[in-house]
Amino acid sequence: MSGAQQITFMNQRSFGPPAIGSAYEGGFFAGQISTTANSVATHNLVIGPVASAQNAGKQWKTTNTTTAGTSSDIDGPTNSSNMDNASHPAAQFCEAVTAGGYTDWYMPAKNELEVCYFNLKPTTTSNNTSSGTNINAVPSRGSNYTGGTPAQTSVTAFRTGNTEAFSAVEYWSSTQASAAYAWFQTFYSGNQRNVYGKSNSFRVRAVRRVPV
């Protein structure tokens, strides 16, 4: 553990995690995840800055075919690393990001991307109530969204039209759903779907994780 990580760890033990949307570890704090799915945080999730970590349109894959090692709902680093090649433009973009002095950015897995939406929803649009369950969120969420929960974020920079806001469109996750399809999430209603082929171009935004 580096000196900076030790300080972060000590501060979290004393004061808890940073405020949602605050500057943190090369980007912005998005919330906590539990890779063990028991509501005990294992990592802090960091969203990369729009200027360097977001792309307006990348294919998940150039062909609608199976990619091995990309099925995890929470292990974005492994999913993304297994797609770091020209056949997977979205993940290749994320893997190449350098921001805030860090190079370990990656394409978020389905449940990581969902935490970003839940905590930093950019719009006032009513949520899709068929999505939202997330056993890897902290605390774990065993039920779907309601129309009003989550609400639009209170963090001004992440509200629609402002500097770090997610666009109110679809974002790819790194989680494969089947040979032809991968999971994505809409950042206006939160709908999580896998109905468009991998060769479609959607937005993508790189994240990184910091052990707690």
C-alpha positions as CSV (number, residue, x, y, z in Angstrom):
1,M,0.0,0.0,0.0
2,S,1.4,3.4,-1.0
3,G,1.7,6.3,1.4
4,A,-1.2,8.1,-0.2
5,Q,-3.3,4.9,0.0
6,Q,-2.4,4.6,3.7
7,I,-3.5,8.1,4.4
8,T,-6.8,7.5,2.5
9,F,-7.4,4.3,4.5
10,M,-6.7,6.0,7.8
11,N,-9.0,8.9,7.0
12,Q,-11.8,6.6,6.0
13,R,-11.5,4.7,9.2
14,S,-11.7,7.9,11.2
15,F,-14.1,9.9,9.2
16,G,-15.9,7.6,6.7
17,P,-15.9,7.8,2.9
18,P,-15.6,11.1,1.0
19,A,-18.7,13.0,0.0
20,I,-20.4,11.8,-3.2
21,G,-19.2,13.8,-6.2
22,S,-16.2,15.2,-4.4
23,A,-12.7,15.3,-6.0
24,Y,-11.0,12.1,-5.1
25,E,-8.1,9.9,-6.3
26,G,-7.8,11.3,-9.8
27,G,-11.5,11.8,-10.4
28,F,-14.7,12.0,-8.3
29,F,-16.0,9.8,-5.6
30,A,-19.0,7.8,-6.8
31,G,-19.8,5.6,-3.8
32,Q,-18.7,2.3,-2.4
33,I,-19.0,-1.3,-3.7
34,S,-18.8,-4.7,-2.0
35,T,-17.2,-7.4,-4.1
36,T,-18.3,-9.9,-1.5
37,A,-21.9,-8.7,-1.8
38,N,-22.5,-8.4,2.0
39,S,-22.9,-4.6,2.3
40,V,-19.3,-4.3,3.7
41,A,-17.4,-2.0,1.5
42,T,-14.3,-3.4,-0.2
43,H,-13.6,-0.5,-2.6
44,N,-14.3,3.1,-3.2
45,L,-15.4,3.8,-6.8
46,V,-13.9,6.7,-8.7
47,I,-15.5,8.3,-11.8
48,G,-13.0,9.7,-14.3
49,P,-13.3,13.3,-15.4
50,V,-15.4,14.0,-18.5
51,A,-12.6,15.6,-20.4
52,S,-10.3,12.6,-20.4
53,A,-12.4,9.6,-19.3
54,Q,-15.6,9.8,-21.3
55,N,-16.2,9.1,-25.0
56,A,-19.3,10.0,-26.9
57,G,-19.6,6.8,-29.0
58,K,-17.7,3.5,-28.8
59,Q,-18.7,0.0,-29.9
60,W,-18.7,-2.7,-27.1
61,K,-17.3,-5.0,-29.8
62,T,-16.8,-4.7,-33.5
63,T,-18.7,-8.0,-34.0
64,N,-21.7,-9.5,-32.1
65,T,-19.8,-12.5,-30.9
66,T,-18.7,-14.0,-27.5
67,T,-15.8,-12.5,-25.5
68,A,-14.4,-14.8,-22.8
69,G,-13.9,-13.4,-19.3
70,T,-16.4,-10.6,-19.4
71,S,-19.4,-12.0,-17.6
72,S,-18.9,-10.5,-14.1
73,D,-21.4,-8.0,-12.8
74,I,-18.9,-6.5,-10.4
75,D,-15.3,-7.3,-11.6
76,G,-14.9,-4.4,-14.0
77,P,-11.1,-4.6,-14.0
78,T,-11.1,-8.2,-15.2
79,N,-13.9,-7.7,-17.7
80,S,-12.2,-4.6,-19.1
81,S,-8.7,-6.1,-19.2
82,N,-10.0,-9.0,-21.2
83,M,-11.2,-6.5,-23.9
84,D,-8.1,-4.3,-24.1
85,N,-7.8,-4.7,-27.9
86,A,-9.0,-3.1,-31.1
87,S,-11.9,-5.5,-31.4
88,H,-13.4,-3.9,-28.2
89,P,-13.2,-0.1,-28.8
90,A,-15.1,0.9,-25.6
91,A,-12.9,-1.0,-23.2
92,Q,-9.7,-0.2,-25.1
93,F,-10.6,3.5,-24.8
94,C,-11.1,3.1,-21.0
95,E,-7.9,1.1,-20.5
96,A,-5.9,3.8,-22.2
97,V,-7.1,6.7,-20.0
98,T,-4.6,8.6,-17.9
99,A,-6.2,11.1,-15.5
100,G,-5.1,12.6,-12.2
101,G,-1.8,10.8,-12.3
102,Y,-3.4,7.4,-12.5
103,T,-3.4,4.8,-15.3
104,D,-5.5,2.0,-13.8
105,W,-8.8,3.2,-15.3
106,Y,-11.2,0.6,-16.7
107,M,-14.7,0.1,-18.2
108,P,-17.1,-0.4,-15.3
109,A,-19.0,-3.6,-14.8
110,K,-22.8,-3.6,-14.7
111,N,-23.2,-3.2,-10.9
112,E,-20.4,-0.6,-10.7
113,L,-22.1,1.5,-13.4
114,E,-25.3,1.2,-11.5
115,V,-23.7,2.8,-8.4
116,C,-22.6,5.7,-10.6
117,Y,-26.2,6.2,-11.7
118,F,-27.8,5.8,-8.3
119,N,-25.5,8.3,-6.6
120,L,-25.0,10.8,-9.4
121,K,-28.2,10.7,-11.5
122,P,-28.1,13.7,-13.8
123,T,-31.8,14.2,-14.5
124,T,-35.2,14.7,-12.9
125,T,-36.7,12.0,-15.0
126,S,-38.8,9.3,-13.3
127,N,-36.8,6.1,-12.8
128,N,-37.6,2.8,-14.6
129,T,-39.0,0.5,-11.8
130,S,-37.8,-2.7,-13.5
131,S,-34.2,-1.9,-12.8
132,G,-32.0,-1.1,-9.8
133,T,-31.4,-4.2,-7.7
134,N,-27.7,-4.3,-6.8
135,I,-26.2,-6.8,-4.3
136,N,-22.8,-5.1,-4.7
137,A,-23.9,-1.6,-3.8
138,V,-23.2,-0.4,-0.2
139,P,-25.6,-0.8,1.4
140,S,-26.9,-3.7,-0.8
141,R,-30.2,-3.0,-2.6
142,G,-32.5,-5.9,-2.9
143,S,-35.3,-4.1,-4.7
144,N,-35.7,-2.0,-7.9
145,Y,-35.9,1.8,-8.1
146,T,-39.1,3.7,-7.4
147,G,-40.1,6.5,-9.6
148,G,-38.4,9.0,-7.3
149,T,-35.5,7.0,-5.9
150,P,-32.8,7.7,-6.8
151,A,-33.5,11.4,-7.2
152,Q,-31.4,13.8,-9.3
153,T,-28.1,14.3,-7.6
154,S,-27.6,17.3,-5.4
155,V,-24.0,17.6,-6.7
156,T,-24.2,20.6,-9.1
157,A,-21.3,19.6,-11.3
158,F,-23.0,16.3,-12.0
159,R,-26.5,17.7,-12.9
160,T,-27.4,17.7,-16.6
161,G,-25.7,20.6,-18.5
162,N,-22.9,20.9,-16.0
163,T,-19.2,20.1,-16.3
164,E,-19.0,16.5,-15.0
165,A,-22.6,15.3,-15.6
166,F,-23.3,12.0,-17.3
167,S,-25.2,12.5,-20.5
168,A,-28.9,11.5,-20.4
169,V,-28.2,8.6,-22.8
170,E,-27.0,5.0,-22.8
171,Y,-23.7,4.0,-21.3
172,W,-22.0,0.6,-21.9
173,S,-21.0,-1.5,-19.0
174,S,-18.2,-4.1,-19.4
175,T,-20.6,-7.0,-18.5
176,Q,-21.4,-9.4,-21.3
177,A,-25.0,-10.7,-21.4
178,S,-24.8,-13.2,-24.2
179,A,-22.9,-13.8,-27.4
180,A,-24.5,-10.9,-29.2
181,Y,-25.5,-8.6,-26.3
182,A,-23.9,-6.7,-23.4
183,W,-25.4,-4.7,-20.5
184,F,-25.9,-1.0,-20.7
185,Q,-27.7,1.6,-18.5
186,T,-29.6,4.7,-19.5
187,F,-28.6,7.7,-17.5
188,Y,-32.0,9.4,-17.5
189,S,-34.3,6.7,-16.2
190,G,-31.8,4.1,-15.0
191,N,-33.1,1.4,-17.2
192,Q,-30.6,-1.5,-17.4
193,R,-30.9,-3.5,-20.6
194,N,-29.2,-5.9,-23.0
195,V,-31.3,-5.5,-26.1
196,Y,-28.8,-3.9,-28.5
197,G,-26.0,-5.7,-30.2
198,K,-22.4,-5.2,-29.1
199,S,-21.6,-3.4,-32.4
200,N,-23.8,-0.5,-31.5
201,S,-22.0,2.7,-30.3
202,F,-22.9,4.1,-26.9
203,R,-21.1,6.4,-24.5
204,V,-18.6,5.0,-22.1
205,R,-16.9,6.5,-19.0
206,A,-13.9,5.1,-17.3
207,V,-13.7,4.4,-13.6
208,R,-11.1,3.1,-11.1
209,R,-11.4,1.6,-7.7
210,V,-9.5,2.1,-4.4
211,P,-9.4,-0.6,-1.8
212,V,-11.0,0.4,1.5
